[in-house]
């Protein structure tokens, strides 16, 4: 077994006390000291956080490139003055990154984070290639949702080929962007599509993702993407349901301002029932993901309803006291689970 420095120091002190008081013999004490190792530093965690920060910096850098005209002009001068050339250049760079990431994964499978970072660079270059392809083929129709669909197909294929959960997550996000923009385009960028505003549409989108994730369990090729699809489906579903509980099926803010929040109360009830259903399913099926989402969003629902109906008329001290007690209860329960003592 391996422990950090603090835990190792504590174990050494305990064993020394046992040896001094005669609880264990010197031979037994030495055997106990040799039964565990002290890790000098958690390099794995540092590597994980460092690559997360690198990914975040990469996203920020791409956003800066897109918004900074001088940088765009510089890139165009370096590569080519044509959008087609830029698209091809980014596509070649993406292919190179995917190839290097795939080959490095075969040679050095233990370096998970650095391998994924190389593949992530391919994801960014793919986005650039698709973006400039859309710019090249733009007809002024405003129908750019097909770019997100193309991104989904590319990321989905690459994610399955490389068996990369990171790329698959980007595929699902691209699919969500396609769904939102396509329904917006088909509705003439109006507030409603088939009588549904955006939150109501994404409730259906999230539900489809959740249902699809259950199919992935039975498919050997897609089984590794089951959890990420499931989590993203729940995230889309509950965030959309939360927004629906606030705005209802309204797409115009002026119209929404005229509506009393009490008229939207039934959306809050549906939101609460969905969260309770997730908790029940999580408990019955021993599914911590469903249970965690249910508990989180039941609290979000309660606090949202409080702000809507009671914030102006209630004492703020009472609210924050209740908030503090609720988090204390969560921490108390988490501590019991962590210690494995459920009888207290």
N, C-alpha and C positions, 0 to 999 in steps of 0.2 A: 504494500500500500504506500501511496505517496501523500505527503502533507506539506502545507506551506510552512514558512519559518515559525510563525506564531504558534501553529498547532504542534509542530515538532518540538519547540521549546517547552510547551506545556506537557507533552508526553514524557519528555526527558525528566522534567521536574517531578512528575507523578511517580515514575519508575524509581527515581533516586530516593524519594520518600518511602516508597514501599520497601526498597532495599535497606534503608537505614532503620526502619521500624521492624524489620524482620518478616514482613509479609511475604516477601519472595527472597530466594537465595541469590547470591551474586551471579551464579550461573544462569538462573532464570531471568534475572534482570538484564544480563548481557544478551540473552536470547530474545527478550522483548525489544531491546534497543535495535537489534539487527532485523526485526520483523517489519520495519517500516523505513521509508526514505524521506528525506527532507528536500523538497524542491527549492533550489536557490532563487528562482524567479519564474513566474508564469509567462513564458515566452509565447505560448500558443495564444493566450488571451491578448497579449500585446500585438501579435501578428494580425489577429482577427480585427481588432479595433483599428489598427493602422490601415488595413486594406479597406475597411468601411469608410474611413476618413478619405482615403485615396479615391474611392468611388464617388463620394460626395463632392470632392474637389473636381473630379472629372466632369460631373454633371454641371457644376457651376461654371467650369471653363467653357463647356459647350454652349451654355446659355449666354455667357459673355460674348462668345464668338458670333452667335446669331444676332445679338443686339448691337454689337459694335461694328459700325459700317467700315471703319478704317481697317479693322482686322479682316473683315470679309474681302475688302479690296486687296489686301496683302496676300491672302490665301489664293485669290483669283489670279494674281500676278505670278505667284509661285507655280501654280498648277497649270491653269489655262484660263482663257477669258470666256470660255463657254460653259454653260451649266452641264452639258453632257460630259465634258471632260472632268468636271468636278465630281459628278456622280460616279463616273467610272473610276476615278482616282480613289474616292472613299470606298467604293466597292472592293477594289483591289487591296486596300489597306485592311478592310474588314476580313477579307478572305485570308490574308496573311496572319492576322491576329488569331483567327479561329484555328488555322493550321498549326501555328506555334503553340497555342494553348492545348490543342489535342495531342500534339507530339510530346510536349512537356509533361502532360498528365500521364502518358504512358511511361515515360522515363523516370519521372519523379512524382509518383502518385501521392506521396506523403505531404507535399507542399500544396495543400488544398487552396489556401487563400491566394498565394501568388499565381497559381494556375487560373483561378477564377477571375483574378484581376485582368490577366491577359485576355481572357474571353470577354470580359466586360468592355475592354477597349474595342473589341470587335463589334460589340453591341452599339457603342457610340458611333463608330464609323459606318455601321449599317444604317443608323438613323440619318447620318449626313448624306449617304448615298440616296436613300429614299427621298429625303427632303429636296435635294437638287434635281432628282428625276421629276418630282412633282412640279418644280419651278420650270423645268424645261418643257414639260407637257401641258402647262397651265393654259387653258383656253379662256379664262375669265368667267367660267360658269359658276364658280364657287363650290363645285362638287369635289372637295379635296378629301372626303372621307375614305376614298379608295386607297389613299396613301397609308392610312392606319390599317386597313385590311391587308394590304401588301406587307406591311411591317409584321402583322400578326402571322401571316403565312410563312414569312422568312424566319422570324424568331421561333415559331413553332417547329418548323423543320430542323433548324439548327439546334434547338434545345433537345429535340428527340435524338438527333444524330450524335451530338456531343454528350448526351445524358446530363445536361446542365440545368439544374433547378433555377439558377439565376436567370438564364436566358428565357426559360419558360415563364418566369414571373413577368418579364418584359412583354412576352407574347400575350399574356392575359391582360395586362394593362393596355396594350395596343388594341386588343379586341374591345375592351371597354370604351376606348376613345373612338373606335370605329362605330360602335353601337350608338353612342351619344351624337356624333356628328352626322351619321347617316340618317337617323330618325329626325334630327334637326333639319337636314337638307330636304328630306321628303315632305316635311311639314311646312316648307318655305321659311324656315327659321322662326316659326311661330312658337307660341308657348306650349302647344299641345300636339301630340301625335296619337291618333286614334283615341282622342279624349283624355290622354294621360300627359301630365307634366313630367319634367325630367326625373324627379325623385321616384315617382310611381313607376316609370319605365325601368329605372335601375333596380327597383325591388325585384321585378321580373327577371332582369339580367342576372342579379345575384342568385336568385332561386335556381335558374338554369345552370349556373356554374356549380352550385352545391349538388344538384342532381347529377351533373356530369362527373363530378369527383367520385361519386359512388360507383359509377360505371368503370372508372379508372382502376378500381380495386380488382376487377375481374380481368383486366387487360395487362398482361405481363410487360408489354412495351411501355405502357403509360402509368404503371403502378407507382413509379417513383415520383410522379408529379401529382399524385392524389392529394397529399396534404397541402401543398402550396395552392392548388386549385380550390380546395375546400376552404382554406383560410381566407383567400381573396374573395371567394363567393360570399362567405359570412360577412366580410368587411363591407363589400358593396351592398349587401342586403340590409344590414343593420344601420349603416350610415344613411342610406337612402330612406329607410323607414323612420329614422330619427328626424331627418329634414322634413319628411312628409308630416310627421306629428306636429311640426312647428308651422309649416306653410300650408298644409293641406294640399288638395289637388288644384292649387291656384298657380298661374303662371305670370300674373301681373301684380307687381308690388302695390300699385294704387288700389287695385281691387282687394288685395289681401288686407291692406290697412283698414278697410271699411268693415272687415269681418271681426266679430268678437271671438276671442280665443276659446270661449266656452263652446262655440259652434264647431271647433276642431277637436273637442275633447275625445271624441270617439277614435280619432287617429292615435291619440296617446294611449287609449285602452288597447287598441290593436298592437301598438308597439310593445306595451307591457306584456301582453299575452304571448307575443312572439318571443320575447326574452325569457319568460317563464317556460315556454315550450322548449327553448334551447337548453335551459338548466335541467329540465326534466329528462330530456333526451340524453344529455351528458351524464346524468346520474344513472339512468337506466342502462346505457350502453358503455359506461365507464369511459366517456369521451371528454377528456379535459379541455379540448379546444372549444367544443360546443358549450360546455359548462362555463368556461372562462368568458366567452362572448356574452352569454346570457347574464351572468352576474355583473359584468361591466356595464352593459347597456340597460339593465334594470335600474342601476344607480343613475346613469345618465338620464334616463327617462324621468325618474323621481325628481332630480335636481332641476331638469328643464321645466317640468310642470310647476315646481315651486317658484322659479323665477317668473313664469308666465302669470300665475294666479295670486301669489302671496308676497312677492318681493316688496312691492310698494306699501303694503298695509301691515307688514309684520316687523318685529324687532330683528335687526341684523344680528344681534348677539345670540338670539335663539337659533337663527339659521346656522351660524358658524359653530355653535355648540353642538347642534345635531350633526353637522358635517364632520366635526372632530370626533364625536362618539362613533359615528359610522365607520370612519377609517380606523379608529382604535379597535373596533370589533373585527374588521377585516384583518388587521395585523395580528390580533390575538388568535384568531382562527388559523392564520397562516403559520404562526409560531407553533401551535399545537400540532399541525400537520408536519412541520419541519422536524419537530422533536419526536414525532411518532407516538405522542401521548394523547390519546383521544378520550381518556377517562376523566380528565380534569374538567 
